[in-house]
Amino acid sequence: MLQKKAVPDSMALFKLTRVGANYVHTVYPPALDFLSKPGQGEADGIWEGRHKWRNAPLYEAIKKGDHHPLDVVGLDTNAAYLSAFKTHLPIGALKHDPNGGYDRRRAGIHRVDHFVWPHDHLPNPIGNRKEPGPYLLDEATVRLLIRCHELELSEPPRILESWTSGASEALLEKFRRVLQQARQTAIENEDSATEEYVKAMYSRFTSTIGESGKNRELRRPEWVHTIRSQAFASLWLKGWKAHKGGLILVQASGVDELHVAGGDWKTVWEEGRKPTQMKVKRLYTLGGN
């Protein structure tokens, strides 16, 4: 019963958290063709950077016997989409800039030239895309590419044109904090009904604010792309943190699965169910009999 109420309840809560905000977001901006839901069998216009990666050189070395077998820990992140509510979202309608370049004060969708990733031992920040660019990328993915350049891992993304608006990273912040606290309280009280209700609220909010007959109160498909991509970007950043912490990255998948080896993962993260913590999903050995 609570899950059936998740969409209207999440919208009501979102509106309450926007009371007193410094700006009013656009609810129904003009539709852009590349943000429309694709037809059956058609590719989505926006590439979100979903991960489906494994460390190919490592697998090959173990297969050939050039690397000793590894004990691998498959880790799970917690509340990945809820944490992704903290991301830069456009406030108003998107406006086209055909001149390229980048302005951190704005957010939206960008056409980015082909991106080269020279590190086989690290997941590509644009995910498992094989086709060359240009790509239409949302704000979270572009900011991750810029971050990779700042880390001296890649060249900066070359933005050819953009559709953006003034932006805020705090647009969903109060909403996120309320849901996060409710989730944590439910976990501490072993209240599985409330925990599942909160999960339904944030997941269905994300899935219905684009183009959905289940939610007529808000139509921001670029928010959907950006929230989902922020979850993918956050997984990449967790992988980078593991790498810098001396662990070997073995696999990265979706928004929440990271496999590591070569050390104690608890030196990088605490174990638990908070968004900042990680939990074990499975254990296995790579290579050997």
C-alpha atoms as an extended CHARMM CRD file, in Angstrom:
* protein
*
       289  EXT
         1         1  MET       CA              0.0000000000        0.0000000000        0.0000000000  PROA      1               0.0000000000
         2         2  LEU       CA              2.8340000000        2.3880000000        0.8910000000  PROA      2               0.0000000000
         3         3  GLN       CA              4.6940000000        1.6210000000       -2.3470000000  PROA      3               0.0000000000
         4         4  LYS       CA              1.5710000000        2.5300000000       -4.3350000000  PROA      4               0.0000000000
         5         5  LYS       CA              1.5860000000        5.9300000000       -2.6030000000  PROA      5               0.0000000000
         6         6  ALA       CA              5.3020000000        6.4910000000       -3.2230000000  PROA      6               0.0000000000
         7         7  VAL       CA              4.9470000000        8.7930000000       -6.2550000000  PROA      7               0.0000000000
         8         8  PRO       CA              2.3580000000       11.2710000000       -4.8770000000  PROA      8               0.0000000000
         9         9  ASP       CA              3.9450000000       11.1800000000       -1.4310000000  PROA      9               0.0000000000
        10        10  SER       CA              7.4380000000       11.8580000000       -2.7910000000  PROA      10              0.0000000000
        11        11  MET       CA              6.1290000000       14.7820000000       -4.8380000000  PROA      11              0.0000000000
        12        12  ALA       CA              4.3310000000       16.2040000000       -1.7920000000  PROA      12              0.0000000000
        13        13  LEU       CA              7.4930000000       15.9080000000        0.2820000000  PROA      13              0.0000000000
        14        14  PHE       CA              9.6160000000       17.4640000000       -2.4790000000  PROA      14              0.0000000000
        15        15  LYS       CA              7.2700000000       20.4680000000       -2.6310000000  PROA      15              0.0000000000
        16        16  LEU       CA              7.4690000000       20.8950000000        1.1470000000  PROA      16              0.0000000000
        17        17  THR       CA             11.2800000000       20.9090000000        0.9920000000  PROA      17              0.0000000000
        18        18  ARG       CA             11.1500000000       23.6710000000       -1.6560000000  PROA      18              0.0000000000
        19        19  VAL       CA              9.1560000000       26.0720000000        0.5630000000  PROA      19              0.0000000000
        20        20  GLY       CA             11.2500000000       29.1660000000        1.1580000000  PROA      20              0.0000000000
        21        21  ALA       CA             13.7790000000       28.3470000000       -1.5690000000  PROA      21              0.0000000000
        22        22  ASN       CA             15.6920000000       31.2210000000       -3.1450000000  PROA      22              0.0000000000
        23        23  TYR       CA             14.4850000000       30.3710000000       -6.6480000000  PROA      23              0.0000000000
        24        24  VAL       CA             11.5810000000       28.6180000000       -8.3520000000  PROA      24              0.0000000000
        25        25  HSD       CA             12.4190000000       25.7220000000      -10.6650000000  PROA      25              0.0000000000
        26        26  THR       CA             10.5890000000       25.3040000000      -13.9540000000  PROA      26              0.0000000000
        27        27  VAL       CA              8.0770000000       22.4550000000      -13.7390000000  PROA      27              0.0000000000
        28        28  TYR       CA              7.2160000000       21.9480000000      -17.4170000000  PROA      28              0.0000000000
        29        29  PRO       CA              9.9570000000       23.4580000000      -19.6290000000  PROA      29              0.0000000000
        30        30  PRO       CA              9.6280000000       23.2370000000      -23.4360000000  PROA      30              0.0000000000
        31        31  ALA       CA             10.4640000000       19.7300000000      -24.6500000000  PROA      31              0.0000000000
        32        32  LEU       CA             13.6940000000       19.1510000000      -26.5820000000  PROA      32              0.0000000000
        33        33  ASP       CA             13.7370000000       16.3930000000      -29.2060000000  PROA      33              0.0000000000
        34        34  PHE       CA             16.7850000000       14.5620000000      -27.8370000000  PROA      34              0.0000000000
        35        35  LEU       CA             15.1960000000       14.4360000000      -24.3650000000  PROA      35              0.0000000000
        36        36  SER       CA             12.0340000000       12.7180000000      -25.6070000000  PROA      36              0.0000000000
        37        37  LYS       CA             11.5640000000        9.0950000000      -24.6660000000  PROA      37              0.0000000000
        38        38  PRO       CA             12.8520000000        6.9500000000      -27.5810000000  PROA      38              0.0000000000
        39        39  GLY       CA             10.6030000000        4.5440000000      -29.4400000000  PROA      39              0.0000000000
        40        40  GLN       CA             10.7960000000        0.8090000000      -28.9030000000  PROA      40              0.0000000000
        41        41  GLY       CA             14.1680000000       -0.5110000000      -30.0290000000  PROA      41              0.0000000000
        42        42  GLU       CA             15.6770000000        2.9800000000      -30.4010000000  PROA      42              0.0000000000
        43        43  ALA       CA             18.7280000000        4.1560000000      -28.4930000000  PROA      43              0.0000000000
        44        44  ASP       CA             18.3420000000        6.8850000000      -25.8900000000  PROA      44              0.0000000000
        45        45  GLY       CA             19.5790000000       10.2750000000      -27.0630000000  PROA      45              0.0000000000
        46        46  ILE       CA             21.5660000000       10.9020000000      -23.8550000000  PROA      46              0.0000000000
        47        47  TRP       CA             24.4860000000        8.6730000000      -22.8900000000  PROA      47              0.0000000000
        48        48  GLU       CA             24.5630000000        8.2270000000      -19.1030000000  PROA      48              0.0000000000
        49        49  GLY       CA             27.8980000000        6.5080000000      -18.4980000000  PROA      49              0.0000000000
        50        50  ARG       CA             26.5910000000        3.2280000000      -17.0800000000  PROA      50              0.0000000000
        51        51  HSD       CA             29.3860000000        0.9000000000      -15.9480000000  PROA      51              0.0000000000
        52        52  LYS       CA             29.8280000000       -2.6820000000      -17.1010000000  PROA      52              0.0000000000
        53        53  TRP       CA             33.5760000000       -2.9670000000      -16.7400000000  PROA      53              0.0000000000
        54        54  ARG       CA             36.1380000000       -5.5020000000      -15.7160000000  PROA      54              0.0000000000
        55        55  ASN       CA             39.9020000000       -5.2340000000      -15.5240000000  PROA      55              0.0000000000
        56        56  ALA       CA             40.7490000000       -6.9730000000      -18.8120000000  PROA      56              0.0000000000
        57        57  PRO       CA             44.5760000000       -6.8910000000      -18.4020000000  PROA      57              0.0000000000
        58        58  LEU       CA             44.2580000000       -8.4480000000      -14.9460000000  PROA      58              0.0000000000
        59        59  TYR       CA             41.9190000000      -11.2010000000      -16.1590000000  PROA      59              0.0000000000
        60        60  GLU       CA             44.2460000000      -11.9320000000      -19.0710000000  PROA      60              0.0000000000
        61        61  ALA       CA             47.3410000000      -12.0610000000      -16.8450000000  PROA      61              0.0000000000
        62        62  ILE       CA             45.6540000000      -14.4830000000      -14.4300000000  PROA      62              0.0000000000
        63        63  LYS       CA             44.4010000000      -16.6250000000      -17.3180000000  PROA      63              0.0000000000
        64        64  LYS       CA             47.9550000000      -16.8830000000      -18.7230000000  PROA      64              0.0000000000
        65        65  GLY       CA             49.4360000000      -17.6400000000      -15.2990000000  PROA      65              0.0000000000
        66        66  ASP       CA             51.3770000000      -14.3640000000      -15.2300000000  PROA      66              0.0000000000
        67        67  HSD       CA             49.5650000000      -13.2120000000      -12.0870000000  PROA      67              0.0000000000
        68        68  HSD       CA             48.8140000000      -15.1840000000       -8.9370000000  PROA      68              0.0000000000
        69        69  PRO       CA             45.1620000000      -15.9140000000       -8.0560000000  PROA      69              0.0000000000
        70        70  LEU       CA             43.3430000000      -13.1390000000       -6.2190000000  PROA      70              0.0000000000
        71        71  ASP       CA             40.7780000000      -13.2080000000       -3.4550000000  PROA      71              0.0000000000
        72        72  VAL       CA             38.1110000000      -10.7300000000       -4.5530000000  PROA      72              0.0000000000
        73        73  VAL       CA             35.5000000000       -8.9050000000       -2.4900000000  PROA      73              0.0000000000
        74        74  GLY       CA             32.3600000000       -7.7970000000       -4.2970000000  PROA      74              0.0000000000
        75        75  LEU       CA             31.1400000000       -4.6530000000       -2.5330000000  PROA      75              0.0000000000
        76        76  ASP       CA             27.7490000000       -2.9620000000       -2.6410000000  PROA      76              0.0000000000
        77        77  THR       CA             27.0920000000        0.7480000000       -2.1860000000  PROA      77              0.0000000000
        78        78  ASN       CA             24.0690000000        1.9030000000       -0.2170000000  PROA      78              0.0000000000
        79        79  ALA       CA             21.2070000000        4.1120000000       -1.4560000000  PROA      79              0.0000000000
        80        80  ALA       CA             23.1060000000        5.0480000000       -4.6240000000  PROA      80              0.0000000000
        81        81  TYR       CA             20.2380000000        6.9460000000       -6.2660000000  PROA      81              0.0000000000
        82        82  LEU       CA             19.3520000000        8.7610000000       -3.0500000000  PROA      82              0.0000000000
        83        83  SER       CA             22.9380000000        9.9730000000       -2.6780000000  PROA      83              0.0000000000
        84        84  ALA       CA             22.8470000000       11.0590000000       -6.3300000000  PROA      84              0.0000000000
        85        85  PHE       CA             20.2050000000       13.6820000000       -5.4810000000  PROA      85              0.0000000000
        86        86  LYS       CA             23.1950000000       15.8370000000       -4.5160000000  PROA      86              0.0000000000
        87        87  THR       CA             24.0900000000       16.8640000000       -8.0560000000  PROA      87              0.0000000000
        88        88  HSD       CA             24.0570000000       19.9960000000      -10.2160000000  PROA      88              0.0000000000
        89        89  LEU       CA             20.6220000000       20.3570000000      -11.8020000000  PROA      89              0.0000000000
        90        90  PRO       CA             19.3280000000       23.0560000000      -14.1730000000  PROA      90              0.0000000000
        91        91  ILE       CA             16.7470000000       25.3140000000      -12.5590000000  PROA      91              0.0000000000
        92        92  GLY       CA             15.0110000000       26.8080000000      -15.5900000000  PROA      92              0.0000000000
        93        93  ALA       CA             14.3900000000       25.8390000000      -19.1920000000  PROA      93              0.0000000000
        94        94  LEU       CA             17.4550000000       24.7690000000      -21.1810000000  PROA      94              0.0000000000
        95        95  LYS       CA             18.8160000000       27.3110000000      -23.6540000000  PROA      95              0.0000000000
        96        96  HSD       CA             21.0400000000       26.4270000000      -26.5900000000  PROA      96              0.0000000000
        97        97  ASP       CA             24.6190000000       27.6890000000      -26.8210000000  PROA      97              0.0000000000
        98        98  PRO       CA             26.1540000000       26.6350000000      -30.1590000000  PROA      98              0.0000000000
        99        99  ASN       CA             29.6190000000       27.9310000000      -29.2780000000  PROA      99              0.0000000000
       100       100  GLY       CA             30.8410000000       25.2230000000      -26.9210000000  PROA      100             0.0000000000
       101       101  GLY       CA             32.8930000000       25.8360000000      -23.8090000000  PROA      101             0.0000000000
       102       102  TYR       CA             31.8360000000       25.2540000000      -20.2190000000  PROA      102             0.0000000000
       103       103  ASP       CA             30.3700000000       27.3710000000      -17.4090000000  PROA      103             0.0000000000
       104       104  ARG       CA             30.2990000000       25.7630000000      -13.9380000000  PROA      104             0.0000000000
       105       105  ARG       CA             27.4270000000       28.0320000000      -12.9120000000  PROA      105             0.0000000000
       106       106  ARG       CA             25.1430000000       26.3560000000      -15.4520000000  PROA      106             0.0000000000
       107       107  ALA       CA             23.9910000000       22.7760000000      -16.0000000000  PROA      107             0.0000000000
       108       108  GLY       CA             22.1980000000       20.7560000000      -18.6520000000  PROA      108             0.0000000000
       109       109  ILE       CA             23.0960000000       18.6440000000      -21.6650000000  PROA      109             0.0000000000
       110       110  HSD       CA             26.3270000000       18.9260000000      -23.6510000000  PROA      110             0.0000000000
       111       111  ARG       CA             27.4960000000       17.6060000000      -27.0020000000  PROA      111             0.0000000000
       112       112  VAL       CA             31.0300000000       16.3790000000      -26.3330000000  PROA      112             0.0000000000
       113       113  ASP       CA             33.6390000000       15.3370000000      -28.8710000000  PROA      113             0.0000000000
       114       114  HSD       CA             35.1320000000       11.8310000000      -28.7900000000  PROA      114             0.0000000000
       115       115  PHE       CA             36.7520000000       11.1300000000      -25.4050000000  PROA      115             0.0000000000
       116       116  VAL       CA             39.9190000000        9.0230000000      -25.1230000000  PROA      116             0.0000000000
       117       117  TRP       CA             40.5290000000        6.9970000000      -21.9590000000  PROA      117             0.0000000000
       118       118  PRO       CA             44.0640000000        5.5160000000      -21.8430000000  PROA      118             0.0000000000
       119       119  HSD       CA             43.8000000000        3.4410000000      -18.6390000000  PROA      119             0.0000000000
       120       120  ASP       CA             42.8000000000       -0.2040000000      -19.0750000000  PROA      120             0.0000000000
       121       121  HSD       CA             43.1850000000       -0.8610000000      -15.3450000000  PROA      121             0.0000000000
       122       122  LEU       CA             40.5580000000        1.7750000000      -14.4580000000  PROA      122             0.0000000000
       123       123  PRO       CA             36.9200000000        1.9750000000      -15.6250000000  PROA      123             0.0000000000
       124       124  ASN       CA             36.1750000000        4.5170000000      -18.3430000000  PROA      124             0.0000000000
       125       125  PRO       CA             34.2560000000        7.4480000000      -16.7840000000  PROA      125             0.0000000000
       126       126  ILE       CA             31.7870000000        7.4600000000      -19.6930000000  PROA      126             0.0000000000
       127       127  GLY       CA             30.9400000000        3.8130000000      -19.0220000000  PROA      127             0.0000000000
       128       128  ASN       CA             30.8960000000        0.9010000000      -21.4380000000  PROA      128             0.0000000000
       129       129  ARG       CA             30.2430000000        2.8530000000      -24.6350000000  PROA      129             0.0000000000
       130       130  LYS       CA             32.1880000000        1.3980000000      -27.5840000000  PROA      130             0.0000000000
       131       131  GLU       CA             31.0650000000        3.7430000000      -30.3720000000  PROA      131             0.0000000000
       132       132  PRO       CA             33.1880000000        6.8520000000      -30.9080000000  PROA      132             0.0000000000
       133       133  GLY       CA             31.8310000000       10.3310000000      -30.1190000000  PROA      133             0.0000000000
       134       134  PRO       CA             30.5130000000       12.9350000000      -30.3340000000  PROA      134             0.0000000000
       135       135  TYR       CA             28.1430000000       12.1170000000      -27.4960000000  PROA      135             0.0000000000
       136       136  LEU       CA             25.2250000000       13.8960000000      -25.8480000000  PROA      136             0.0000000000
       137       137  LEU       CA             26.1860000000       13.8370000000      -22.1700000000  PROA      137             0.0000000000
       138       138  ASP       CA             24.3920000000       15.1490000000      -19.1100000000  PROA      138             0.0000000000
       139       139  GLU       CA             25.9050000000       17.4370000000      -16.5050000000  PROA      139             0.0000000000
       140       140  ALA       CA             27.0770000000       14.7730000000      -14.0520000000  PROA      140             0.0000000000
       141       141  THR       CA             29.0550000000       12.8870000000      -16.7000000000  PROA      141             0.0000000000
       142       142  VAL       CA             30.6850000000       16.0540000000      -18.0400000000  PROA      142             0.0000000000
       143       143  ARG       CA             31.6960000000       17.1240000000      -14.5350000000  PROA      143             0.0000000000
       144       144  LEU       CA             33.2410000000       13.6800000000      -14.0000000000  PROA      144             0.0000000000
       145       145  LEU       CA             35.2710000000       14.0350000000      -17.2220000000  PROA      145             0.0000000000
       146       146  ILE       CA             36.4780000000       17.4270000000      -16.0020000000  PROA      146             0.0000000000
       147       147  ARG       CA             37.4120000000       15.8420000000      -12.6670000000  PROA      147             0.0000000000
       148       148  CYS       CA             39.4220000000       13.1540000000      -14.4880000000  PROA      148             0.0000000000
       149       149  HSD       CA             41.3390000000       15.8950000000      -16.2730000000  PROA      149             0.0000000000
       150       150  GLU       CA             42.0090000000       17.6200000000      -12.9360000000  PROA      150             0.0000000000
       151       151  LEU       CA             43.3900000000       14.2930000000      -11.6750000000  PROA      151             0.0000000000
       152       152  GLU       CA             45.7030000000       14.2790000000      -14.7430000000  PROA      152             0.0000000000
       153       153  LEU       CA             44.1180000000       11.0810000000      -16.0310000000  PROA      153             0.0000000000
       154       154  SER       CA             42.8110000000       12.4150000000      -19.3480000000  PROA      154             0.0000000000
       155       155  GLU       CA             42.5020000000       15.3870000000      -21.6390000000  PROA      155             0.0000000000
       156       156  PRO       CA             39.6570000000       17.8000000000      -20.8070000000  PROA      156             0.0000000000
       157       157  PRO       CA             36.3330000000       17.0930000000      -22.5300000000  PROA      157             0.0000000000
       158       158  ARG       CA             35.8660000000       19.1680000000      -25.6750000000  PROA      158             0.0000000000
       159       159  ILE       CA             32.3430000000       20.5640000000      -25.5140000000  PROA      159             0.0000000000
       160       160  LEU       CA             30.9640000000       21.3860000000      -28.9630000000  PROA      160             0.0000000000
       161       161  GLU       CA             27.5950000000       22.8720000000      -27.9390000000  PROA      161             0.0000000000
       162       162  SER       CA             25.3230000000       22.9200000000      -24.9000000000  PROA      162             0.0000000000
       163       163  TRP       CA             21.7200000000       23.2570000000      -23.7440000000  PROA      163             0.0000000000
       164       164  THR       CA             21.8850000000       24.6690000000      -20.2130000000  PROA      164             0.0000000000
       165       165  SER       CA             20.2590000000       26.7890000000      -17.5290000000  PROA      165             0.0000000000
       166       166  GLY       CA             21.4180000000       28.3810000000      -14.3080000000  PROA      166             0.0000000000
       167       167  ALA       CA             22.0330000000       25.5400000000      -11.8610000000  PROA      167             0.0000000000
       168       168  SER       CA             22.0880000000       24.4840000000       -8.2280000000  PROA      168             0.0000000000
       169       169  GLU       CA             23.5940000000       21.4950000000       -6.4440000000  PROA      169             0.0000000000
       170       170  ALA       CA             21.1590000000       22.0230000000       -3.5610000000  PROA      170             0.0000000000
       171       171  LEU       CA             17.8910000000       21.7460000000       -5.4830000000  PROA      171             0.0000000000
       172       172  LEU       CA             17.1180000000       18.2730000000       -4.0600000000  PROA      172             0.0000000000
       173       173  GLU       CA             19.3050000000       18.5900000000       -0.9690000000  PROA      173             0.0000000000
       174       174  LYS       CA             16.6050000000       19.0450000000        1.7220000000  PROA      174             0.0000000000
       175       175  PHE       CA             14.5530000000       16.3040000000        0.0520000000  PROA      175             0.0000000000
       176       176  ARG       CA             17.5950000000       13.9990000000        0.1520000000  PROA      176             0.0000000000
       177       177  ARG       CA             18.3600000000       14.7310000000        3.7970000000  PROA      177             0.0000000000
       178       178  VAL       CA             14.8020000000       14.0300000000        4.9710000000  PROA      178             0.0000000000
       179       179  LEU       CA             14.6760000000       10.7220000000        3.1090000000  PROA      179             0.0000000000
       180       180  GLN       CA             18.1700000000        9.7590000000        4.2490000000  PROA      180             0.0000000000
       181       181  GLN       CA             17.3030000000       10.3750000000        7.8930000000  PROA      181             0.0000000000
       182       182  ALA       CA             14.0530000000        8.4170000000        7.5550000000  PROA      182             0.0000000000
       183       183  ARG       CA             15.9630000000        5.5310000000        5.9590000000  PROA      183             0.0000000000
       184       184  GLN       CA             18.5980000000        5.5080000000        8.7130000000  PROA      184             0.0000000000
       185       185  THR       CA             15.9670000000        5.6110000000       11.4660000000  PROA      185             0.0000000000
       186       186  ALA       CA             14.1010000000        2.7220000000        9.8170000000  PROA      186             0.0000000000
       187       187  ILE       CA             17.3010000000        0.6530000000        9.6630000000  PROA      187             0.0000000000
       188       188  GLU       CA             18.1230000000        1.3500000000       13.3150000000  PROA      188             0.0000000000
       189       189  ASN       CA             14.5750000000        0.3810000000       14.3390000000  PROA      189             0.0000000000
       190       190  GLU       CA             14.5640000000       -2.6770000000       12.0460000000  PROA      190             0.0000000000
       191       191  ASP       CA             11.4870000000       -1.1720000000       10.4000000000  PROA      191             0.0000000000
       192       192  SER       CA             11.5580000000       -2.8850000000        7.0150000000  PROA      192             0.0000000000
       193       193  ALA       CA              8.2110000000       -1.4210000000        5.8940000000  PROA      193             0.0000000000
       194       194  THR       CA              9.4080000000        2.1690000000        6.2750000000  PROA      194             0.0000000000
       195       195  GLU       CA             12.7610000000        1.3120000000        4.7160000000  PROA      195             0.0000000000
       196       196  GLU       CA             11.0770000000       -0.1000000000        1.5980000000  PROA      196             0.0000000000
       197       197  TYR       CA              8.6770000000        2.8610000000        1.5170000000  PROA      197             0.0000000000
       198       198  VAL       CA             11.5720000000        5.3560000000        1.5290000000  PROA      198             0.0000000000
       199       199  LYS       CA             13.3550000000        3.3710000000       -1.1800000000  PROA      199             0.0000000000
       200       200  ALA       CA             10.2160000000        3.4330000000       -3.3190000000  PROA      200             0.0000000000
       201       201  MET       CA              9.8840000000        7.1870000000       -2.7920000000  PROA      201             0.0000000000
       202       202  TYR       CA             13.3350000000        8.1380000000       -4.0380000000  PROA      202             0.0000000000
       203       203  SER       CA             13.5550000000        5.5160000000       -6.7900000000  PROA      203             0.0000000000
       204       204  ARG       CA             10.0980000000        6.2500000000       -8.2270000000  PROA      204             0.0000000000
       205       205  PHE       CA             10.5950000000        9.9880000000       -7.9260000000  PROA      205             0.0000000000
       206       206  THR       CA             13.6480000000        9.5580000000      -10.1580000000  PROA      206             0.0000000000
       207       207  SER       CA             11.9330000000        7.2490000000      -12.6350000000  PROA      207             0.0000000000
       208       208  THR       CA              8.7300000000        9.3120000000      -13.0520000000  PROA      208             0.0000000000
       209       209  ILE       CA              9.8670000000       12.9580000000      -13.2560000000  PROA      209             0.0000000000
       210       210  GLY       CA             10.8410000000       12.5890000000      -16.9090000000  PROA      210             0.0000000000
       211       211  GLU       CA              8.0150000000       11.4220000000      -19.1340000000  PROA      211             0.0000000000
       212       212  SER       CA              5.6650000000        9.2290000000      -17.1470000000  PROA      212             0.0000000000
       213       213  GLY       CA              1.9040000000        8.9290000000      -16.9190000000  PROA      213             0.0000000000
       214       214  LYS       CA              2.3540000000        8.1690000000      -13.2160000000  PROA      214             0.0000000000
       215       215  ASN       CA              3.5800000000       11.6930000000      -12.4440000000  PROA      215             0.0000000000
       216       216  ARG       CA              1.9440000000       14.7140000000      -14.0680000000  PROA      216             0.0000000000
       217       217  GLU       CA              3.3680000000       17.2670000000      -11.6270000000  PROA      217             0.0000000000
       218       218  LEU       CA              6.9360000000       17.5390000000      -12.9120000000  PROA      218             0.0000000000
       219       219  ARG       CA              8.5630000000       16.9330000000      -16.2970000000  PROA      219             0.0000000000
       220       220  ARG       CA             12.3190000000       17.3070000000      -16.1840000000  PROA      220             0.0000000000
       221       221  PRO       CA             13.8610000000       14.4420000000      -18.2070000000  PROA      221             0.0000000000
       222       222  GLU       CA             17.3120000000       16.0510000000      -18.0000000000  PROA      222             0.0000000000
       223       223  TRP       CA             17.0620000000       15.7550000000      -14.2000000000  PROA      223             0.0000000000
       224       224  VAL       CA             16.4460000000       12.0200000000      -14.5910000000  PROA      224             0.0000000000
       225       225  HSD       CA             19.5240000000       11.5970000000      -16.8030000000  PROA      225             0.0000000000
       226       226  THR       CA             21.6780000000       13.6730000000      -14.4630000000  PROA      226             0.0000000000
       227       227  ILE       CA             20.5840000000       11.8830000000      -11.2760000000  PROA      227             0.0000000000
       228       228  ARG       CA             21.1980000000        8.4770000000      -12.8080000000  PROA      228             0.0000000000
       229       229  SER       CA             24.5520000000        9.5660000000      -14.2060000000  PROA      229             0.0000000000
       230       230  GLN       CA             25.5450000000       11.0340000000      -10.8530000000  PROA      230             0.0000000000
       231       231  ALA       CA             25.0530000000        7.5660000000       -9.3660000000  PROA      231             0.0000000000
       232       232  PHE       CA             27.3330000000        6.1020000000      -12.0620000000  PROA      232             0.0000000000
       233       233  ALA       CA             29.8650000000        8.9030000000      -11.5080000000  PROA      233             0.0000000000
       234       234  SER       CA             29.8190000000        8.2940000000       -7.7470000000  PROA      234             0.0000000000
       235       235  LEU       CA             30.6520000000        4.6210000000       -8.3180000000  PROA      235             0.0000000000
       236       236  TRP       CA             33.5830000000        5.6670000000      -10.5130000000  PROA      236             0.0000000000
       237       237  LEU       CA             34.8310000000        7.9930000000       -7.7600000000  PROA      237             0.0000000000
       238       238  LYS       CA             34.5670000000        5.1410000000       -5.2470000000  PROA      238             0.0000000000
       239       239  GLY       CA             36.6640000000        3.0450000000       -7.6070000000  PROA      239             0.0000000000
       240       240  TRP       CA             39.2440000000        5.8160000000       -7.8130000000  PROA      240             0.0000000000
       241       241  LYS       CA             39.2850000000        6.0440000000       -4.0100000000  PROA      241             0.0000000000
       242       242  ALA       CA             39.9220000000        2.2850000000       -3.8170000000  PROA      242             0.0000000000
       243       243  HSD       CA             42.7110000000        2.5640000000       -6.3860000000  PROA      243             0.0000000000
       244       244  LYS       CA             44.3620000000        5.4200000000       -4.4720000000  PROA      244             0.0000000000
       245       245  GLY       CA             43.9670000000        3.3580000000       -1.2960000000  PROA      245             0.0000000000
       246       246  GLY       CA             46.1490000000        0.6070000000       -2.7690000000  PROA      246             0.0000000000
       247       247  LEU       CA             43.4150000000       -1.8190000000       -3.8430000000  PROA      247             0.0000000000
       248       248  ILE       CA             43.1720000000       -3.4960000000       -7.2430000000  PROA      248             0.0000000000
       249       249  LEU       CA             39.9770000000       -2.7450000000       -9.1380000000  PROA      249             0.0000000000
       250       250  VAL       CA             38.5530000000       -5.9470000000      -10.5900000000  PROA      250             0.0000000000
       251       251  GLN       CA             35.0380000000       -5.0030000000      -11.7410000000  PROA      251             0.0000000000
       252       252  ALA       CA             32.5820000000       -2.1070000000      -11.6640000000  PROA      252             0.0000000000
       253       253  SER       CA             28.9300000000       -2.5680000000      -12.5550000000  PROA      253             0.0000000000
       254       254  GLY       CA             25.8290000000       -0.3680000000      -12.6300000000  PROA      254             0.0000000000
       255       255  VAL       CA             25.5190000000        2.1890000000       -9.8510000000  PROA      255             0.0000000000
       256       256  ASP       CA             26.3840000000        0.0990000000       -6.8270000000  PROA      256             0.0000000000
       257       257  GLU       CA             28.7300000000       -2.8490000000       -7.4470000000  PROA      257             0.0000000000
       258       258  LEU       CA             32.5010000000       -2.6160000000       -7.0620000000  PROA      258             0.0000000000
       259       259  HSD       CA             34.8520000000       -5.6140000000       -6.8810000000  PROA      259             0.0000000000
       260       260  VAL       CA             38.2880000000       -5.1210000000       -5.3090000000  PROA      260             0.0000000000
       261       261  ALA       CA             41.3030000000       -7.2240000000       -4.3560000000  PROA      261             0.0000000000
       262       262  GLY       CA             44.8590000000       -6.9170000000       -3.1020000000  PROA      262             0.0000000000
       263       263  GLY       CA             44.2430000000       -5.5270000000        0.3700000000  PROA      263             0.0000000000
       264       264  ASP       CA             41.8180000000       -4.7930000000        3.1790000000  PROA      264             0.0000000000
       265       265  TRP       CA             38.9210000000       -2.7590000000        1.7710000000  PROA      265             0.0000000000
       266       266  LYS       CA             38.0070000000       -1.6420000000        5.3050000000  PROA      266             0.0000000000
       267       267  THR       CA             41.0300000000        0.6690000000        5.2780000000  PROA      267             0.0000000000
       268       268  VAL       CA             39.1790000000        2.6480000000        2.5740000000  PROA      268             0.0000000000
       269       269  TRP       CA             35.5580000000        2.4570000000        3.8040000000  PROA      269             0.0000000000
       270       270  GLU       CA             33.6780000000        1.5320000000        6.9340000000  PROA      270             0.0000000000
       271       271  GLU       CA             31.3760000000       -1.4700000000        6.6930000000  PROA      271             0.0000000000
       272       272  GLY       CA             27.7080000000       -0.6910000000        7.1540000000  PROA      272             0.0000000000
       273       273  ARG       CA             24.4890000000        0.4890000000        5.5330000000  PROA      273             0.0000000000
       274       274  LYS       CA             24.9560000000        4.2480000000        5.5720000000  PROA      274             0.0000000000
       275       275  PRO       CA             25.4360000000        5.9430000000        2.1680000000  PROA      275             0.0000000000
       276       276  THR       CA             29.0980000000        6.6210000000        3.0220000000  PROA      276             0.0000000000
       277       277  GLN       CA             29.7170000000        2.9800000000        3.9380000000  PROA      277             0.0000000000
       278       278  MET       CA             29.9890000000       -0.2550000000        1.9310000000  PROA      278             0.0000000000
       279       279  LYS       CA             28.7460000000       -3.7770000000        2.4920000000  PROA      279             0.0000000000
       280       280  VAL       CA             29.9330000000       -7.1580000000        1.2110000000  PROA      280             0.0000000000
       281       281  LYS       CA             27.8890000000       -8.6940000000       -1.5790000000  PROA      281             0.0000000000
       282       282  ARG       CA             29.9980000000      -11.7670000000       -2.3590000000  PROA      282             0.0000000000
       283       283  LEU       CA             33.4740000000      -13.2990000000       -2.0430000000  PROA      283             0.0000000000
       284       284  TYR       CA             35.2930000000      -15.3140000000       -4.6890000000  PROA      284             0.0000000000
       285       285  THR       CA             38.7700000000      -16.2100000000       -5.9840000000  PROA      285             0.0000000000
       286       286  LEU       CA             39.8990000000      -15.0790000000       -9.4130000000  PROA      286             0.0000000000
       287       287  GLY       CA             42.1300000000      -17.7570000000      -10.9420000000  PROA      287             0.0000000000
       288       288  GLY       CA             43.4190000000      -20.9600000000       -9.4040000000  PROA      288             0.0000000000
       289       289  ASN       CA             41.5880000000      -24.2990000000       -9.2380000000  PROA      289             0.0000000000
